[in-house]
Structures are given as structure tokens and as C-alpha cells.
Amino acid sequence: ELERQRLAACDAELIEVHCRGRDERESNRREGLIEDMWVLRQVAFEQLEACEEAKRIDAVAAVLRAEEAAQREAQIACNTHRSQERDEMLRMDALESDWQRKSVCVEQEHVW
């Protein structure tokens, strides 16, 4: 009888040790999962911040590209206007030269 009680006490102690070990492993696993969750959460926030920064950079780049395109358009318009003015001046010069030649010819005809 004493031996049976001792064995039962030993079995109870083994079961208790096993349960404490299992509870400790589960607790460690939960703590590990919680730590992993916090690490993953931090990584997600960093990625979100990087994504938002990339969006801000893209927006600034789009504005700069639009400004550059507007400047190019303005330069083209200015160059076109200058070319038109130059062409008009050359045409006027040619007309004036032609008129002067005709005037000289008319004067010479009167002289003869």
C-alpha cells in the first residue's frame, strides 16, 4: 500500500512537472509570437512610411515634369514667335529693297 501511494505521488508529480513544462512552453511560444507580431508590425509601418515617401517623391517628380514641359512649350512658342518676327522683317526688307530698285529704275527712266 505504501508503495502504491509512493508511485501515485510520483505519477502525480510527473504529471504536474509535465503540465508546468507544457504551460511554460506555451507561454514562451505566445511570447515569441507576440514578439514576432511586434516585429512584423514595425516592419509593416516602415514599409508604409516608405510607400508614402515614394508617393510624395512621385508627386514632386510629376510636378517637376509638368513644369519642365510647360517651360519647353513656352520656349517653343517664344522661338516660333521670334522666327515669325524675323521672317516678317526679312520679307519687309526684301519688299523695301525691291521698291528701292524699282524707284531707282523709274528715276533713271525719267533721266533718259
DSSP file (Angstrom, degrees, kcal/mol; ACC not computed):
  #  RESIDUE AA STRUCTURE BP1 BP2  ACC     N-H-->O    O-->H-N    N-H-->O    O-->H-N    TCO  KAPPA ALPHA  PHI   PSI    X-CA   Y-CA   Z-CA
    1    1 A E     >        0   0    0      0, 0.0     4,-2.2     0, 0.0     5,-0.2   0.000 360.0 360.0 360.0 -44.8    0.0    0.0    0.0
    2    2 A L  H  >  +     0   0    0      1,-0.2     4,-2.4     2,-0.2     5,-0.1   0.880 360.0  51.8 -61.4 -39.5    2.8    2.4    0.9
    3    3 A E  H  > S+     0   0    0      1,-0.2     4,-2.6     2,-0.2    -1,-0.2   0.897 108.2  51.3 -65.3 -40.4    4.5    1.6   -2.4
    4    4 A R  H  > S+     0   0    0      2,-0.2     4,-2.5     1,-0.2    -2,-0.2   0.895 110.8  48.0 -65.2 -40.0    1.3    2.3   -4.3
    5    5 A Q  H  X S+     0   0    0     -4,-2.2     4,-2.8     2,-0.2    -2,-0.2   0.899 111.6  50.5 -65.4 -41.3    0.9    5.7   -2.6
    6    6 A R  H  X S+     0   0    0     -4,-2.4     4,-2.2     2,-0.2    -2,-0.2   0.918 112.7  46.3 -64.0 -42.0    4.5    6.5   -3.3
    7    7 A L  H  X S+     0   0    0     -4,-2.6     4,-2.9     2,-0.2    -2,-0.2   0.889 112.8  49.9 -65.7 -39.9    4.1    5.5   -7.0
    8    8 A A  H  X S+     0   0    0     -4,-2.5     4,-2.7     2,-0.2    -2,-0.2   0.907 111.7  48.4 -65.0 -41.3    0.8    7.5   -7.2
    9    9 A A  H  X S+     0   0    0     -4,-2.8     4,-2.4     2,-0.2    -2,-0.2   0.893 112.6  48.9 -64.7 -39.0    2.6   10.5   -5.6
   10   10 A C  H  X S+     0   0    0     -4,-2.2     4,-2.5     2,-0.2    -2,-0.2   0.910 111.7  49.0 -66.7 -42.3    5.4   10.1   -8.1
   11   11 A D  H  X S+     0   0    0     -4,-2.9     4,-2.7     2,-0.2    -2,-0.2   0.917 111.3  49.7 -62.4 -42.7    2.9    9.9  -11.0
   12   12 A A  H  X S+     0   0    0     -4,-2.7     4,-2.5     1,-0.2    -2,-0.2   0.905 111.6  48.7 -63.2 -41.2    1.2   13.0   -9.8
   13   13 A E  H  X S+     0   0    0     -4,-2.4     4,-2.8     2,-0.2    -1,-0.2   0.905 111.2  49.9 -66.1 -40.9    4.5   14.8   -9.6
   14   14 A L  H  X S+     0   0    0     -4,-2.5     4,-2.7     2,-0.2    -2,-0.2   0.914 111.9  48.2 -62.4 -42.8    5.4   13.7  -13.1
   15   15 A I  H  X S+     0   0    0     -4,-2.7     4,-2.7     2,-0.2    -2,-0.2   0.919 112.8  48.4 -63.5 -43.0    2.1   14.9  -14.4
   16   16 A E  H  X S+     0   0    0     -4,-2.5     4,-2.8     2,-0.2    -2,-0.2   0.919 112.7  47.5 -63.7 -44.1    2.5   18.2  -12.6
   17   17 A V  H  X S+     0   0    0     -4,-2.8     4,-2.5     2,-0.2    -2,-0.2   0.915 113.0  49.7 -62.7 -42.5    6.0   18.7  -14.0
   18   18 A H  H  X S+     0   0    0     -4,-2.7     4,-2.6    -5,-0.2    -2,-0.2   0.926 112.3  47.2 -62.1 -44.5    4.8   17.7  -17.4
   19   19 A C  H  X S+     0   0    0     -4,-2.7     4,-2.9     2,-0.2    -2,-0.2   0.909 112.1  49.7 -64.8 -42.5    1.9   20.3  -17.2
   20   20 A R  H  X S+     0   0    0     -4,-2.8     4,-2.6     2,-0.2    -1,-0.2   0.916 112.3  48.4 -62.6 -41.5    4.2   23.0  -15.9
   21   21 A G  H  X S+     0   0    0     -4,-2.5     4,-2.8     2,-0.2    -2,-0.2   0.920 112.6  48.0 -62.8 -44.4    6.6   22.3  -18.8
   22   22 A R  H  X S+     0   0    0     -4,-2.6     4,-2.6     2,-0.2    -2,-0.2   0.929 113.0  48.0 -62.2 -44.9    3.8   22.4  -21.3
   23   23 A D  H  X S+     0   0    0     -4,-2.9     4,-2.5     2,-0.2    -2,-0.2   0.894 112.5  49.3 -62.7 -40.4    2.4   25.6  -19.8
   24   24 A E  H  X S+     0   0    0     -4,-2.6     4,-2.9     2,-0.2    -2,-0.2   0.916 111.4  48.9 -66.0 -42.6    5.9   27.2  -19.9
   25   25 A R  H  X S+     0   0    0     -4,-2.8     4,-2.7     2,-0.2    -2,-0.2   0.920 113.0  47.6 -62.1 -43.5    6.5   26.1  -23.5
   26   26 A E  H  X S+     0   0    0     -4,-2.6     4,-2.9     2,-0.2    -2,-0.2   0.899 112.4  49.6 -63.6 -40.3    3.1   27.6  -24.5
   27   27 A S  H  X S+     0   0    0     -4,-2.5     4,-2.8     2,-0.2    -2,-0.2   0.927 112.5  47.1 -64.1 -44.4    3.8   30.8  -22.6
   28   28 A N  H  X S+     0   0    0     -4,-2.9     4,-2.7     2,-0.2    -2,-0.2   0.901 112.7  49.9 -62.4 -40.8    7.2   31.0  -24.3
   29   29 A R  H  X S+     0   0    0     -4,-2.7     4,-2.8     2,-0.2    -2,-0.2   0.922 111.2  48.6 -65.3 -43.0    5.6   30.3  -27.7
   30   30 A R  H  X S+     0   0    0     -4,-2.9     4,-2.7     2,-0.2    -2,-0.2   0.927 112.6  48.3 -61.0 -44.3    2.9   33.0  -27.0
   31   31 A E  H  X S+     0   0    0     -4,-2.8     4,-2.7     2,-0.2    -2,-0.2   0.908 112.1  49.4 -62.5 -41.0    5.7   35.5  -26.0
   32   32 A G  H  X S+     0   0    0     -4,-2.7     4,-2.8     2,-0.2    -2,-0.2   0.909 111.8  48.5 -63.0 -42.3    7.6   34.6  -29.2
   33   33 A L  H  X S+     0   0    0     -4,-2.8     4,-2.7     2,-0.2    -2,-0.2   0.898 111.4  49.8 -64.8 -39.9    4.5   35.1  -31.3
   34   34 A I  H  X S+     0   0    0     -4,-2.7     4,-2.4     2,-0.2    -2,-0.2   0.925 112.1  47.8 -64.8 -43.6    3.8   38.4  -29.6
   35   35 A E  H  X S+     0   0    0     -4,-2.7     4,-2.4     2,-0.2    -2,-0.2   0.928 112.8  48.9 -61.7 -44.1    7.4   39.5  -30.2
   36   36 A D  H  X S+     0   0    0     -4,-2.8     4,-3.0     1,-0.2     5,-0.2   0.903 109.5  53.0 -60.5 -40.9    7.2   38.3  -33.9
   37   37 A M  H  X S+     0   0    0     -4,-2.7     4,-2.5     1,-0.2    -1,-0.2   0.918 109.9  47.4 -61.5 -43.3    3.9   40.2  -34.2
   38   38 A W  H  X S+     0   0    0     -4,-2.4     4,-2.5     2,-0.2    -1,-0.2   0.889 112.5  49.5 -66.1 -38.8    5.5   43.4  -32.9
   39   39 A V  H  X S+     0   0    0     -4,-2.4     4,-2.5     2,-0.2    -2,-0.2   0.941 113.3  46.3 -63.9 -46.4    8.5   43.0  -35.3
   40   40 A L  H  X S+     0   0    0     -4,-3.0     4,-2.5     1,-0.2    -2,-0.2   0.881 111.7  52.0 -63.7 -37.6    6.1   42.4  -38.2
   41   41 A R  H  X S+     0   0    0     -4,-2.5     4,-2.5    -5,-0.2    -1,-0.2   0.923 110.2  48.3 -64.0 -43.9    4.0   45.4  -37.2
   42   42 A Q  H  X S+     0   0    0     -4,-2.5     4,-2.5     2,-0.2    -2,-0.2   0.918 111.8  49.4 -62.4 -43.4    7.1   47.6  -37.1
   43   43 A V  H  X S+     0   0    0     -4,-2.5     4,-2.6     1,-0.2    -2,-0.2   0.911 110.3  51.3 -61.6 -42.3    8.2   46.3  -40.5
   44   44 A A  H  X S+     0   0    0     -4,-2.5     4,-2.5     2,-0.2    -2,-0.2   0.912 110.3  48.6 -62.6 -42.4    4.8   47.0  -41.9
   45   45 A F  H  X S+     0   0    0     -4,-2.5     4,-2.7     2,-0.2    -2,-0.2   0.909 111.6  49.8 -63.6 -41.1    4.8   50.6  -40.5
   46   46 A E  H  X S+     0   0    0     -4,-2.5     4,-2.5     2,-0.2    -2,-0.2   0.907 112.0  47.9 -63.8 -40.8    8.3   51.1  -42.0
   47   47 A Q  H  X S+     0   0    0     -4,-2.6     4,-2.5     2,-0.2    -2,-0.2   0.899 111.3  50.8 -65.9 -39.5    7.1   49.8  -45.4
   48   48 A L  H  X S+     0   0    0     -4,-2.5     4,-2.7     2,-0.2    -2,-0.2   0.923 111.1  48.1 -62.9 -44.3    4.0   52.0  -45.2
   49   49 A E  H  X S+     0   0    0     -4,-2.7     4,-2.5     2,-0.2    -2,-0.2   0.913 112.3  49.4 -62.1 -42.3    6.2   55.0  -44.4
   50   50 A A  H  X S+     0   0    0     -4,-2.5     4,-2.5     2,-0.2    -2,-0.2   0.898 111.4  49.5 -64.2 -39.5    8.5   54.1  -47.3
   51   51 A C  H  X S+     0   0    0     -4,-2.5     4,-2.2     2,-0.2    -2,-0.2   0.917 111.6  48.1 -65.2 -43.6    5.5   53.7  -49.6
   52   52 A E  H  X S+     0   0    0     -4,-2.7     4,-2.2     2,-0.2    -2,-0.2   0.893 111.9  50.1 -64.6 -38.8    4.1   57.1  -48.6
   53   53 A E  H  X S+     0   0    0     -4,-2.5     4,-2.6     2,-0.2    -2,-0.2   0.906 109.4  51.3 -64.7 -41.2    7.5   58.7  -49.1
   54   54 A A  H  X S+     0   0    0     -4,-2.5     4,-2.6     1,-0.2    -2,-0.2   0.891 109.3  50.7 -62.6 -38.7    7.7   57.1  -52.5
   55   55 A K  H  X S+     0   0    0     -4,-2.2     4,-2.3     2,-0.2    -2,-0.2   0.907 110.4  49.1 -64.9 -41.5    4.3   58.6  -53.3
   56   56 A R  H  X S+     0   0    0     -4,-2.2     4,-2.3     2,-0.2    -2,-0.2   0.917 112.0  48.6 -63.7 -42.1    5.4   62.0  -52.2
   57   57 A I  H  X S+     0   0    0     -4,-2.6     4,-2.7     1,-0.2    -2,-0.2   0.917 111.0  50.5 -63.9 -43.0    8.5   61.8  -54.3
   58   58 A D  H  X S+     0   0    0     -4,-2.6     4,-2.3     1,-0.2    -1,-0.2   0.894 109.9  50.8 -61.3 -39.6    6.5   60.6  -57.3
   59   59 A A  H  X S+     0   0    0     -4,-2.3     4,-2.1     2,-0.2    -2,-0.2   0.920 111.8  46.4 -65.2 -43.3    4.1   63.6  -56.8
   60   60 A V  H  X S+     0   0    0     -4,-2.3     4,-2.6     1,-0.2    -2,-0.2   0.916 112.2  51.1 -64.3 -42.2    7.0   66.1  -56.7
   61   61 A A  H  X S+     0   0    0     -4,-2.7     4,-2.6     1,-0.2    -2,-0.2   0.890 108.6  51.8 -62.3 -38.9    8.6   64.4  -59.8
   62   62 A A  H  X S+     0   0    0     -4,-2.3     4,-2.4     2,-0.2    -1,-0.2   0.909 110.1  48.8 -64.5 -41.1    5.3   64.8  -61.6
   63   63 A V  H  X S+     0   0    0     -4,-2.1     4,-2.7     2,-0.2    -2,-0.2   0.928 112.1  48.7 -63.3 -44.5    5.1   68.5  -60.7
   64   64 A L  H  X S+     0   0    0     -4,-2.6     4,-2.5     1,-0.2    -2,-0.2   0.902 111.2  49.8 -62.9 -40.9    8.7   69.0  -61.9
   65   65 A R  H  X S+     0   0    0     -4,-2.6     4,-2.5     2,-0.2    -1,-0.2   0.910 111.6  48.8 -63.9 -40.5    8.0   67.1  -65.2
   66   66 A A  H  X S+     0   0    0     -4,-2.4     4,-2.4     2,-0.2    -2,-0.2   0.910 112.0  48.6 -65.5 -41.6    4.9   69.3  -65.8
   67   67 A E  H  X S+     0   0    0     -4,-2.7     4,-2.5     2,-0.2    -2,-0.2   0.911 111.7  49.7 -63.6 -41.3    6.9   72.4  -65.1
   68   68 A E  H  X S+     0   0    0     -4,-2.5     4,-2.5     2,-0.2    -2,-0.2   0.917 111.1  49.1 -63.6 -42.8    9.6   71.3  -67.4
   69   69 A A  H  X S+     0   0    0     -4,-2.5     4,-2.6     2,-0.2    -1,-0.2   0.905 111.2  50.1 -63.1 -40.9    7.1   70.5  -70.1
   70   70 A A  H  X S+     0   0    0     -4,-2.4     4,-2.6     2,-0.2    -2,-0.2   0.908 111.0  48.9 -64.3 -41.4    5.4   74.0  -69.7
   71   71 A Q  H  X S+     0   0    0     -4,-2.5     4,-2.6     2,-0.2    -2,-0.2   0.908 111.0  50.3 -63.9 -41.4    8.8   75.7  -69.9
   72   72 A R  H  X S+     0   0    0     -4,-2.5     4,-2.6     2,-0.2    -2,-0.2   0.921 111.4  48.5 -61.8 -44.1    9.6   73.7  -73.1
   73   73 A E  H  X S+     0   0    0     -4,-2.6     4,-2.7     1,-0.2    -2,-0.2   0.915 112.0  49.0 -61.7 -43.4    6.3   74.7  -74.6
   74   74 A A  H  X S+     0   0    0     -4,-2.6     4,-2.7     2,-0.2    -2,-0.2   0.904 111.6  49.3 -63.6 -40.8    6.9   78.3  -73.6
   75   75 A Q  H  X S+     0   0    0     -4,-2.6     4,-2.9     2,-0.2    -2,-0.2   0.911 111.5  48.9 -64.7 -42.2   10.4   78.2  -75.2
   76   76 A I  H  X S+     0   0    0     -4,-2.6     4,-2.7     2,-0.2    -2,-0.2   0.924 112.6  48.1 -62.5 -44.2    9.0   76.7  -78.4
   77   77 A A  H  X S+     0   0    0     -4,-2.7     4,-2.7     2,-0.2    -2,-0.2   0.916 112.9  48.4 -62.6 -42.6    6.3   79.3  -78.5
   78   78 A C  H  X S+     0   0    0     -4,-2.7     4,-2.7     2,-0.2    -2,-0.2   0.932 112.6  47.6 -63.1 -45.9    8.9   82.1  -78.0
   79   79 A N  H  X S+     0   0    0     -4,-2.9     4,-2.5     2,-0.2    -2,-0.2   0.896 112.1  50.2 -62.3 -40.2   11.2   80.6  -80.6
   80   80 A T  H  X S+     0   0    0     -4,-2.7     4,-2.5     2,-0.2    -2,-0.2   0.926 111.1  48.8 -63.2 -44.7    8.2   80.4  -83.1
   81   81 A H  H  X S+     0   0    0     -4,-2.7     4,-2.6     2,-0.2    -2,-0.2   0.918 112.1  48.6 -61.9 -43.7    7.3   84.0  -82.4
   82   82 A R  H  X S+     0   0    0     -4,-2.7     4,-2.9     2,-0.2    -1,-0.2   0.910 111.0  50.7 -62.2 -42.2   10.8   85.1  -82.9
   83   83 A S  H  X S+     0   0    0     -4,-2.5     4,-2.9     2,-0.2    -2,-0.2   0.912 110.7  48.9 -62.8 -41.5   11.1   83.2  -86.1
   84   84 A Q  H  X S+     0   0    0     -4,-2.5     4,-2.4     2,-0.2    -2,-0.2   0.914 112.2  48.3 -64.5 -41.8    7.8   84.7  -87.4
   85   85 A E  H  X S+     0   0    0     -4,-2.6     4,-2.5     2,-0.2    -2,-0.2   0.928 113.1  47.9 -63.2 -44.2    9.1   88.2  -86.4
   86   86 A R  H  X S+     0   0    0     -4,-2.9     4,-2.8     2,-0.2    -2,-0.2   0.923 111.7  49.6 -61.8 -45.1   12.4   87.5  -88.2
   87   87 A D  H  X S+     0   0    0     -4,-2.9     4,-2.4     1,-0.2    -1,-0.2   0.901 111.5  49.4 -61.4 -40.7   10.6   86.2  -91.3
   88   88 A E  H  X S+     0   0    0     -4,-2.4     4,-2.6     2,-0.2    -1,-0.2   0.905 111.2  49.1 -65.0 -41.3    8.4   89.3  -91.3
   89   89 A M  H  X S+     0   0    0     -4,-2.5     4,-2.8     2,-0.2    -2,-0.2   0.917 111.7  48.7 -64.9 -42.1   11.4   91.6  -91.0
   90   90 A L  H  X S+     0   0    0     -4,-2.8     4,-2.6     2,-0.2    -2,-0.2   0.904 112.0  49.4 -63.5 -40.1   13.2   89.8  -93.9
   91   91 A R  H  X S+     0   0    0     -4,-2.4     4,-2.6     2,-0.2    -2,-0.2   0.919 112.2  47.6 -64.2 -43.1   10.1   90.0  -96.0
   92   92 A M  H  X S+     0   0    0     -4,-2.6     4,-2.8     2,-0.2    -2,-0.2   0.912 111.9  50.3 -64.2 -41.9    9.7   93.7  -95.3
   93   93 A D  H  X S+     0   0    0     -4,-2.8     4,-2.8     2,-0.2     5,-0.2   0.915 111.2  49.0 -61.2 -42.5   13.4   94.2  -96.0
   94   94 A A  H  X S+     0   0    0     -4,-2.6     4,-2.7     2,-0.2    -2,-0.2   0.914 112.4  47.9 -64.5 -42.2   13.0   92.3  -99.3
   95   95 A L  H  X S+     0   0    0     -4,-2.6     4,-2.7     2,-0.2    -2,-0.2   0.915 112.9  48.6 -63.6 -42.5   10.0   94.4 -100.2
   96   96 A E  H  X S+     0   0    0     -4,-2.8     4,-2.7     2,-0.2    -2,-0.2   0.924 112.5  47.8 -64.3 -43.7   11.8   97.6  -99.3
   97   97 A S  H  X S+     0   0    0     -4,-2.8     4,-2.6     1,-0.2    -2,-0.2   0.922 112.9  49.0 -62.1 -43.7   14.8   96.6 -101.4
   98   98 A D  H  X S+     0   0    0     -4,-2.7     4,-2.3    -5,-0.2    -2,-0.2   0.914 111.7  48.9 -62.1 -42.1   12.6   95.7 -104.3
   99   99 A W  H  X S+     0   0    0     -4,-2.7     4,-2.5     2,-0.2    -2,-0.2   0.897 110.6  50.9 -64.1 -41.3   10.8   99.0 -104.0
  100  100 A Q  H  X S+     0   0    0     -4,-2.7     4,-2.6     2,-0.2    -2,-0.2   0.918 109.7  50.0 -64.3 -42.2   14.1  100.9 -103.9
  101  101 A R  H  X S+     0   0    0     -4,-2.6     4,-2.4     1,-0.2    -2,-0.2   0.923 112.0  47.9 -61.2 -42.8   15.3   99.1 -107.0
  102  102 A K  H  X S+     0   0    0     -4,-2.3     4,-2.5     1,-0.2    -1,-0.2   0.898 110.7  51.7 -65.7 -38.1   12.1   99.9 -108.8
  103  103 A S  H  X S+     0   0    0     -4,-2.5     4,-2.5     2,-0.2    -2,-0.2   0.915 109.6  49.5 -63.4 -42.6   12.4  103.6 -107.7
  104  104 A V  H  X S+     0   0    0     -4,-2.6     4,-2.3     1,-0.2    -2,-0.2   0.916 111.4  49.4 -63.4 -42.6   15.9  103.8 -109.0
  105  105 A C  H  X S+     0   0    0     -4,-2.4     4,-2.0     1,-0.2    -2,-0.2   0.905 111.2  49.1 -63.0 -41.4   14.8  102.3 -112.3
  106  106 A V  H  X S+     0   0    0     -4,-2.5     4,-1.8     2,-0.2    -2,-0.2   0.908 110.9  50.3 -65.4 -41.4   11.9  104.8 -112.6
  107  107 A E  H  X S+     0   0    0     -4,-2.5     4,-1.8     1,-0.2    -2,-0.2   0.902 110.1  50.1 -63.2 -41.1   14.3  107.7 -111.8
  108  108 A Q  H  X S+     0   0    0     -4,-2.3     4,-1.7     1,-0.2    -1,-0.2   0.866 107.2  54.1 -67.8 -34.8   16.7  106.5 -114.5
  109  109 A E  H  < S+     0   0    0     -4,-2.0    -1,-0.2     1,-0.2    -2,-0.2   0.890 108.5  49.4 -64.1 -37.9   13.9  106.3 -117.0
  110  110 A H  H  < S+     0   0    0     -4,-1.8    -1,-0.2     1,-0.2    -2,-0.2   0.852 107.9  55.1 -68.6 -34.1   12.9  109.9 -116.3
  111  111 A V  H  <        0   0    0     -4,-1.8    -1,-0.2     1,-0.2    -2,-0.2   0.872 360.0 360.0 -68.8 -35.5   16.5  111.0 -116.6
  112  112 A W     <        0   0    0     -4,-1.7    -1,-0.2    -5,-0.1    -2,-0.2   0.458 360.0 360.0 -78.6 360.0   16.8  109.5 -120.2
